[in-house]
Amino acid sequence: MRETRNNRKTHKKVIWITLASVLVVIALAITFFFPINNAMRDLSGGKDTVTDAALKDQLVKKVDKDKSKSSNSANDPTDDQQVKQAVTSIKKTSTQDIMQSANDESKAASILQKNTTLSAAQSRAAAKEMFSDTRYNGLRQSISSGDWYGAYNQYQTLAKNGSLDALKASINTAK
C-alpha cells in the first residue's frame, strides 16, 4: 500500500514537471520567435524566411481589407492601381532591406520611391519626417529589430493618435 501511494505521488510529480517544462518551452519559443527568425534570415544570406512570407501575405490581406473598407462602391482605378503596385512591391522587397531602411534615412527614401507611387521629393519628405519626429522612433526600432508584432502595435498607435495623417499631409505638401 505504501508503494502504491509513493507511485501515485511520483506519477503526479512527473506530470507536473512535464507540464511545467512544456509551458517553459512554449514561453521561450514565443519570446524568442522574432530573434530566431532574424537569425535564420541572416544565415540564409538575407533571403526571406517562411515567416517573412507569411507576414507579408498577412500585410497584403490587411491592405486589401483596408482598401475595401475605405473605398466607396465605385472604386477609384488610380487608387486600385496604387494599392496593387504597393502589394507587388511588398512581396518583392527583401525583409532584410526593409529592416535596414529603418536605420538609414536615405535607404528608406530610396525604398519608398522604388516601391510606391511617391515621387523622389515625396519619398525624401516622408523619410525625413519619420527620422526627425520622435513619434516614429518606436515603429522604426520595431522594424529594425524584426519585431513585426511590435511594429503592428506601433502602427495602430500612430493611426489612432493622428501621426499617420500628419505624415500623409507632409508628403502631400512635398510635391
C-alpha positions in Angstrom: 0.0 0.0 0.0 2.8 2.3 0.8 4.4 1.6 -2.6 1.1 2.5 -4.4 0.9 5.8 -2.6 4.6 6.6 -3.5 3.9 5.6 -7.1 1.0 8.0 -7.2 3.0 10.8 -5.7 5.9 10.1 -8.1 3.5 9.9 -11.1 1.9 13.2 -10.2 5.3 14.8 -9.7 6.4 13.6 -13.2 3.2 15.0 -14.7 3.7 18.4 -13.1 7.4 18.6 -14.1 6.5 17.7 -17.7 3.7 20.2 -17.8 5.9 22.9 -16.4 8.7 22.1 -18.8 6.3 22.3 -21.8 5.0 25.7 -20.6 8.5 27.0 -20.2 9.4 25.8 -23.7 6.3 27.5 -25.2 7.1 30.7 -23.3 10.7 30.7 -24.6 9.5 30.0 -28.2 7.1 32.9 -28.1 9.7 35.2 -26.5 12.5 34.4 -28.9 10.4 33.8 -32.1 11.5 37.0 -33.9 15.2 36.8 -32.9 15.2 33.2 -34.1 13.6 34.2 -37.4 16.1 37.1 -37.8 19.0 34.6 -37.2 17.6 32.3 -39.8 17.3 35.2 -42.3 20.9 36.1 -41.6 22.1 32.5 -42.1 20.3 32.3 -45.4 22.1 35.3 -46.8 19.3 37.8 -46.3 16.7 35.8 -48.1 13.1 36.0 -46.7 12.1 33.2 -44.4 8.9 31.3 -44.4 7.7 33.5 -41.6 8.6 36.6 -43.6 6.5 35.4 -46.5 3.6 34.7 -44.2 3.8 38.1 -42.6 3.9 39.8 -45.9 0.8 37.8 -47.0 -1.0 39.0 -43.9 0.1 42.6 -44.6 -1.3 42.2 -48.2 -4.6 40.9 -46.8 -4.7 43.8 -44.4 -4.0 46.4 -47.1 -6.7 44.9 -49.3 -9.2 44.8 -46.4 -8.5 48.4 -45.5 -8.8 49.4 -49.2 -12.2 47.8 -49.5 -13.3 49.4 -46.2 -12.2 52.9 -47.1 -13.3 52.9 -50.8 -16.9 53.6 -51.8 -18.9 51.3 -54.1 -17.3 52.9 -57.2 -13.6 52.0 -56.7 -11.1 54.6 -58.0 -9.0 52.8 -60.6 -6.0 55.1 -59.8 -6.2 54.1 -56.1 -6.6 50.4 -57.0 -3.6 50.6 -59.3 -1.5 52.2 -56.5 -2.6 49.5 -54.0 -1.8 46.8 -56.5 1.7 48.3 -57.1 2.3 48.6 -53.4 1.3 44.9 -52.8 3.5 43.7 -55.6 6.4 45.8 -54.2 5.9 44.5 -50.7 6.2 40.9 -51.9 9.4 41.7 -53.9 11.3 43.7 -51.4 13.6 41.8 -49.1 12.6 41.9 -45.4 16.3 42.5 -44.6 16.2 45.6 -46.8 13.1 46.9 -45.1 14.8 46.3 -41.7 17.9 48.1 -42.7 16.0 51.0 -44.1 14.6 51.6 -40.6 18.1 52.8 -39.6 19.0 54.7 -42.7 17.0 57.7 -43.9 18.4 57.7 -47.5 17.8 54.0 -47.9 14.2 54.5 -46.5 13.6 57.2 -49.1 15.0 55.0 -51.8 12.8 52.1 -50.9 9.8 54.3 -50.7 10.4 55.8 -54.1 11.1 52.4 -55.7 8.1 50.6 -54.1 5.4 53.2 -54.1 3.9 55.8 -56.4 5.6 58.6 -54.4 7.9 61.0 -56.3 11.5 61.4 -55.2 10.7 64.6 -53.3 7.7 62.9 -51.5 9.8 59.9 -50.6 12.6 62.1 -49.2 10.0 64.2 -47.3 8.4 61.0 -45.8 11.7 59.6 -44.8 12.8 62.9 -43.3 9.6 63.1 -41.3 9.9 59.6 -40.0 13.5 60.1 -38.9 13.2 63.6 -37.4 9.9 63.1 -35.5 10.3 61.0 -32.3 6.7 59.7 -32.6 8.0 57.3 -35.3 11.0 56.0 -33.3 9.2 53.0 -31.8 8.0 51.9 -35.2 11.4 52.3 -36.7 13.0 50.4 -33.8 10.5 47.5 -34.1 11.0 47.3 -37.8 14.8 47.5 -37.4 14.8 44.6 -35.0 12.3 42.5 -37.0 9.7 42.7 -34.3 6.7 42.7 -36.6 4.1 42.3 -33.8 5.6 45.4 -32.1 5.7 47.3 -35.5 2.0 46.5 -36.0 1.2 47.7 -32.5 3.2 50.9 -33.2 1.3 51.4 -36.5 -2.0 51.0 -34.6 -0.9 53.6 -32.1 0.2 56.1 -34.8 -3.0 55.6 -36.7 -5.1 56.3 -33.6 -3.2 59.4 -32.5 -3.2 61.1 -35.9 0.6 60.8 -36.6 0.0 58.9 -39.8 -2.4 61.7 -41.0 0.4 64.2 -40.2 2.8 62.1 -42.2 0.4 62.0 -45.2 0.0 65.7 -45.0 3.7 66.3 -45.1 4.1 64.0 -48.1 1.3 65.8 -50.0 3.0 69.2 -49.4 6.3 67.9 -50.8 5.1 67.5 -54.4 
